[in-house]
Amino acid sequence: MQPRIAIPADTLTEATNIINERNAAFAPRPLIEAVVKSGGIPVIFPSVAPELAANYLDLFDGVIFAGGTDVDPTFFNEEPHLKLGPTYLKRDRFEVALLKEAVAANKAIMGICRGMQLINIALGGSVYQDLSEDSRQTLKHSQDAPGNLPSHHINAVPGSRLFKLTGSRAYVNSRHHQTLHQIAPGLQVTASADDQVPEAVESVNSDQILAVQWHPENMFKHDQASQNLFADLLQRAAARQ
């Protein structure tokens, strides 16, 4: 059986005249295509009550926590910063619960942008609510270039899983205004930008989690390193079937 890859959905929160589109759950089409191209079966999960998260475990082998709005800072015991972006508490609660259940069940896990931040927060870490809080930042991390093109380089740690997939200095796209602050127990930073802003984390003692700050789903069609990240998730998920 082809590995089943869960994609917790984002929610369309903008006002709409069509009643069936109000608060509609959706997953980015490029992410779905990246999973299919890599040999997986995408399964989209709407944001429901967090106590229901455990019921989804039998439906997937791996999971991708995707991009989207900022995570509510109360999850890491902070009040909202002046430059905090939009949040959606219902999605946060469900994804935090699903992440914890997936970790306990040894599912293969990938994070993208917000997804990397959510994984870190759910496991006990924190983020800078805006890059202006991080004194290390000197690069432009929210590019004005088209989103399917790269804008800055990252430096992967030799010997890391990411290093094997992307090489030492991948050229990536970037659109985020938050970044990791305190790194959660069980995670390690395995890539940074030239200004030392974290760009990837992995599990310390296993291959369970690999998360990146950029958006490989927007580059996988023409960038082998981006495609390698999805192929790696499928490999890890298949090994857990």
N, C-alpha and C positions, 0 to 999 in steps of 0.2 A: 504494500500500500504506500502511495506517495505521502510524505509527511504533511500533516495538517498544520498550518501556521495561523495562529490567532492574531488578529489585528483589532485591538480595542478601538472603537470608533470615536471620532470627534463628533461634535454636535453643532448643527447650523443654528446659531443663536440670533442671527439678524432677523429683523421684522420681514414678513412676507405676506402677500395677499392670498397665497395658496395654503389652505389649512393643513394639508398633508405634508407640507414642507416645514412647518413650524417645529423647531427643535428636532429636526430630522437627524438621524445618525448617519454618518458617512465615513468612508475611508478613502484616502487619496488614490486615484487611479494609477499613478506611477508606482506606488508601493505594491498594489495588487499585481501589476504587470511584472515587477521585479521578482515577486514570489513565484509566479507561474513560470517565468523564464528559467528559474533555478530548479524547477521540478516540484514545487510545493503546491498545496491546495489552500488558498486563503479562506479563512473563516472570520467573518466580521462580527464582533460582539458590541452591542449597544451598552451605554452606561446605565446600569441598573443598580439596585440597592447593593451595597458592598457585602452584605451577609449572603448574597446569592453567588458570589464569585467562585466558591469552591465547587459549585455544581457544573462549572464549565470545564473542569480539569480533564475529564474523559474525552473532550471534544478536540483536543489539540496536542501536538507533540512539541511545538515551539511557539514562541510569541514574540511579536514586535511591538514595542511601545514607541509610538510615532510622535511626530512633531505636533505643535499646536500652541495653545495659550500657556501663560505662566502657571506654575503650580501655586496654590494658595499657601502663603508663607506660614500660616498657623501650623502646618504640618512639620515645620522645623522651629516652632516656638518663637516666631517673629511676627511683629505687626507689619502692615504694608508700607513699603518704601514709597517715597514720593514718585519714583519713576517705575513702579510696578506696572506691568501691562495688564490686559484683560485676563481674568481667571474664570474657571467654571468648576465650582466645588463638587458638583455631582460626578463629573468625569474623574476628578482627582480621587475622590473616595473610592470609586469602583476600581480604578487602576492601581491604587496603592494596595487594596485588598487582593486583587488578582495577582499582582507582582509577588506579594508575600506567599500566596498559595502556590504559585508557580515555582518559586524558589524551594519551598518545602517539598514539592513533588518532583524536584529535579528536572524540570522542563528546560529546554534550550531557550535562552533569552537574548534578544537583541534590543538595543535602544537607539533611537535617532533623535538628536537635538533635545527637545523637551523630554523625550523618552529617557535619555541619559540622565537628565536632571531628576526626573521622577524616580528612577531606579535608585539613585544616590540618596535622595530624600527618604524614600520608603525604607531603606536599609539603615537609616540613622545618620545620614550626612546632611549637608545644607548647601544652599547656593547663595551667591551674591544676587540680590534681587535686581540689580542693574550693574552693568560693567563699570559704571562710574565709581562703584564701591571698591573695585579691585585695582589697587595701585600698580599692578603689573601691566595692565592693558596699555598697549601703544598701537596695536594694529586695528584696522577696520574689520569688525566681526559681523557687521550687517551690510552685506555688499549691495552696491547699486548696479552691478553687472547682472545680466540675465541669470536666473537661478540655476540653469542647467550648465553653467560654465564655472570653472574654478576661480578663486580669487586670492587665496593665500596658501602657503605650505604648512604642513605639520611634520613634526619630528617624532617618529615612532621609536620606542625603547627596543634596542636589540634583544632578541630572544623572546619577545612578546608574541602573542598570537597575531596581533595586528601587524607587527613587523613582517611576519611571514605572508600576510595577505596583501599588504599595500606597499611593502618596501620601506626604506628608511625615511623617505621624504616625499610623501604624497602631496599632490596639488588638489585642494578641495574647495568646494563652495562653502558659503558661510552666511547664515542669517539668524543671529541670536543676539539678545541684549543681556542675557543672564549667563552665568557660568558657575562651575562647581567651586565651593568654598571648602568646607570641611568634608573630607572624603570618608565615606561610610566604612565601617569595619567590614572586612572581607572583600573590599575592592581596592584596586591599585590603578593609578594613572599610568597609561602606557603610550600616550602621545600628548604632545603640547605644541602650541604655535610658537613662533619665535619669541613672542612676548611672555611665554610661560603659562598662558591661559590653557587649562586642560582641554584636550580635544578627544580623548578616548579613555575609557576605563574597562578593566576586565576583572573577573574573579581572581582572587589570590591563589587559591589552591585547586582550581578545577577549570574546565572549559565551559562552565554553565552560562556565564554572562559576558557579552562583548557589546559595548555601547560606544557610539561616536557622536560628536557634537555637530557634525555637518550632515548633509542630506544626500546620501548615496543613491536614493531612489530617483533623484533628478538627473543623475549622471551615469547610471549603470549601462545605458544603451551604447555609450561611446567611450566609457572609461572602465578598463579591466579591473582596476583596484576596487572600484565601487561594486562591480558585479561579484567580485571575490567575497565581499562581505555577506552577500545574500547566499551564495553557494556554501559558505562556511556555516551559516545558520542551518541550512537544509541538511548539511552533513551531521551537525551536532544533533539536530532533531531526529534524523533517521536512526542514529545510534541509540536513541532513547526509546524507540518503538518496542 
